[in-house]
Amino acid sequence: MSILTEHELKELSSQIYKMAELSSEAIVKSVDSLKNSKIDLAREIIENDNIIDSLEVEIDNECIKLLVTRQPAAVHLRLVLSYLKINTDLERIADLCTNIAKETIRLKGRPTLKPLVDIPRMAEISIEMLKKALRAFSEKNEKPAEEVIEMDNAIDELNLQIYRELFSYMAENPAKISEALGLIMVSKALERIGDHVTNIAERAIYYIKGIDIRHE
């Protein structure tokens, strides 16, 4: 057995941050494609999902290899285990962005049912949450991660607000039910993205403090 080196940890961290950057870009682009009826951008997001899927496999394999061959202990073990978990969260964020992109394509260039205000706001909050969660890892500071967990409440509230508004709209305009349901799906996708980023923040706290706060 050989010792896990700082170089190996930096290489693994670099892959994770690359994955996070791609997932963050997917959030921005998917909502932009929907808000501004950019079908080509939506197709680009769907095609790029293959890149993220491949990177997920690479990171999983690297984490497993380090766990088996280096048998890290204490804080290094928690870091590799955390990366193994958040890798999946980042891939699922990208998958949810492809769902949003598919709604753009389904509309075939037509504008959305109503001008989008709350949905872009949800995207902005989720991106800020992701930045904070990653900063918690890089700075070994649990405070940004704790802020992320609090910020998720804002996304949940916006999601409920969109639900209420669109269900009322459908009751008054039955002919627009399909389009309203599409926006509800988008809102739900962003709410789930917030949940995945919260998972990442929880893993950051586990890495830093050695405490598992899930389900508290």
C-alpha positions in Angstrom: 0.0 0.0 0.0 1.3 3.5 -0.9 0.2 6.8 0.6 -2.2 9.1 -1.2 -0.3 12.1 -2.5 -1.3 15.8 -2.6 -0.8 15.7 -6.3 -3.4 12.9 -6.7 -5.8 14.8 -4.6 -5.3 18.0 -6.6 -5.9 16.1 -9.9 -9.1 14.6 -8.5 -10.2 18.0 -7.3 -9.5 19.5 -10.7 -11.8 16.9 -12.3 -14.6 17.6 -9.8 -14.3 21.4 -10.4 -14.4 20.9 -14.1 -17.6 18.7 -13.7 -19.1 21.5 -11.5 -18.2 24.1 -14.1 -19.9 22.1 -16.9 -23.0 21.5 -14.8 -23.2 25.2 -13.8 -22.9 26.2 -17.5 -25.7 23.8 -18.3 -28.0 25.5 -15.8 -27.3 28.9 -17.3 -27.7 27.8 -20.9 -30.8 25.7 -20.4 -32.7 28.5 -18.8 -31.4 31.0 -21.4 -32.6 28.6 -24.2 -36.0 28.5 -22.7 -36.4 32.2 -21.9 -35.2 33.3 -25.3 -36.4 30.4 -27.5 -32.9 29.3 -28.5 -33.4 25.9 -30.0 -29.8 25.5 -31.2 -28.6 26.2 -27.7 -31.0 23.6 -26.3 -29.6 21.0 -28.7 -26.0 22.0 -27.7 -26.9 21.3 -24.0 -28.3 17.9 -24.9 -25.3 17.0 -26.9 -22.8 18.2 -24.2 -24.5 15.9 -21.7 -22.5 13.0 -23.2 -19.3 14.9 -22.2 -20.5 15.2 -18.6 -21.6 11.5 -18.5 -18.1 10.5 -19.6 -16.4 12.7 -17.0 -18.6 11.2 -14.3 -17.4 7.7 -15.2 -13.8 8.9 -15.2 -14.1 10.5 -11.7 -15.9 7.4 -10.3 -13.1 5.2 -11.6 -10.4 7.5 -10.2 -12.1 7.6 -6.8 -12.5 3.9 -6.6 -8.9 3.4 -7.7 -7.6 5.7 -5.0 -9.8 4.0 -2.3 -8.5 0.6 -3.3 -4.8 1.3 -4.0 -4.1 4.1 -1.5 -6.5 3.3 1.3 -6.7 6.9 2.5 -7.5 7.6 6.1 -9.2 10.3 8.1 -9.7 13.6 6.2 -8.4 12.2 2.9 -10.8 9.3 3.1 -13.7 11.7 3.7 -12.6 13.9 0.8 -12.5 11.0 -1.7 -15.8 9.6 -0.4 -17.4 13.0 -0.7 -16.2 13.5 -4.3 -17.6 10.0 -5.2 -21.0 11.2 -3.9 -21.1 14.7 -5.3 -19.9 13.5 -8.7 -23.3 11.8 -9.0 -25.1 14.9 -7.9 -23.3 17.0 -10.5 -24.2 14.5 -13.3 -27.9 14.6 -12.2 -27.9 18.4 -12.3 -26.8 18.2 -15.9 -29.5 15.6 -16.7 -32.1 18.0 -15.2 -30.8 20.7 -17.5 -31.3 18.5 -20.5 -34.9 18.2 -19.4 -35.2 21.9 -19.5 -33.6 22.1 -22.9 -36.0 19.5 -24.2 -38.9 21.8 -23.1 -37.3 24.5 -25.3 -37.3 22.2 -28.2 -40.8 21.1 -27.6 -42.0 24.7 -27.9 -40.5 24.9 -31.4 -39.5 28.5 -31.1 -42.8 29.7 -29.6 -42.4 32.0 -26.6 -43.2 30.6 -23.2 -46.6 30.9 -21.7 -45.6 34.0 -19.8 -42.4 36.0 -19.4 -40.0 34.1 -17.2 -39.0 35.9 -14.0 -39.1 33.3 -11.1 -37.5 30.5 -13.1 -34.4 32.5 -14.0 -34.2 33.6 -10.4 -34.3 30.0 -9.3 -31.4 29.3 -11.7 -29.4 32.2 -10.3 -29.8 31.1 -6.7 -28.8 27.5 -7.6 -25.6 28.7 -9.3 -24.7 30.8 -6.3 -25.4 27.9 -4.1 -23.1 25.7 -6.1 -20.3 28.3 -6.0 -20.6 28.4 -2.2 -20.6 24.7 -1.8 -17.4 24.4 -3.9 -15.8 27.2 -1.9 -16.5 25.3 1.3 -14.5 22.4 -0.1 -11.6 24.5 -1.4 -11.3 26.7 1.7 -12.1 23.8 4.1 -14.7 26.1 5.7 -18.2 24.8 6.6 -19.8 28.3 6.7 -20.5 28.6 3.0 -21.9 25.1 3.0 -24.3 26.0 5.9 -25.4 29.1 3.9 -26.2 26.8 0.9 -28.5 24.7 3.1 -30.4 27.9 4.1 -30.6 29.2 0.5 -32.4 26.1 -0.6 -35.5 27.4 1.2 -35.7 30.3 -1.3 -35.7 27.9 -4.3 -38.4 25.8 -2.6 -40.6 28.9 -2.0 -40.2 30.1 -5.6 -41.1 26.6 -6.8 -44.3 26.6 -4.8 -45.1 30.2 -6.0 -44.8 29.0 -9.6 -47.0 26.0 -8.9 -49.8 28.1 -7.4 -49.6 30.7 -10.2 -49.7 28.1 -13.0 -52.4 25.9 -11.5 -54.6 29.0 -11.2 -53.8 29.9 -14.8 -54.7 26.4 -16.0 -58.0 26.6 -14.3 -58.8 29.7 -16.2 -57.2 28.7 -19.5 -57.7 25.0 -20.1 -56.3 25.3 -23.7 -52.9 26.2 -22.2 -52.6 23.3 -19.8 -49.8 21.6 -21.8 -47.6 24.8 -21.9 -48.3 25.4 -18.2 -47.3 21.9 -17.3 -44.1 22.3 -19.2 -43.2 25.3 -17.0 -44.1 23.4 -13.9 -41.7 20.6 -15.0 -39.0 23.2 -15.5 -39.6 24.7 -12.1 -39.5 21.2 -10.5 -36.2 20.5 -12.3 -34.7 23.6 -10.8 -36.0 22.7 -7.4 -34.4 19.3 -7.7 -31.1 21.0 -8.8 -31.3 23.0 -5.5 -31.6 19.7 -3.7 -28.6 18.2 -5.4 -26.5 21.3 -4.6 -27.7 21.0 -1.0 -26.4 17.4 -1.0 -23.0 18.7 -2.1 -23.0 21.2 0.7 -23.8 18.5 3.2 -20.9 16.4 1.8 -18.6 19.4 2.3 -19.6 19.6 6.0 -18.9 15.9 6.3 -15.5 16.3 4.7 -14.6 19.3 6.9 -16.0 18.3 10.3 -16.5 14.5 10.0 -20.2 14.9 10.7 -23.0 13.5 8.6 -25.9 16.0 8.8 -28.1 14.4 6.2 -31.8 13.8 7.3 -31.3 16.0 10.4 
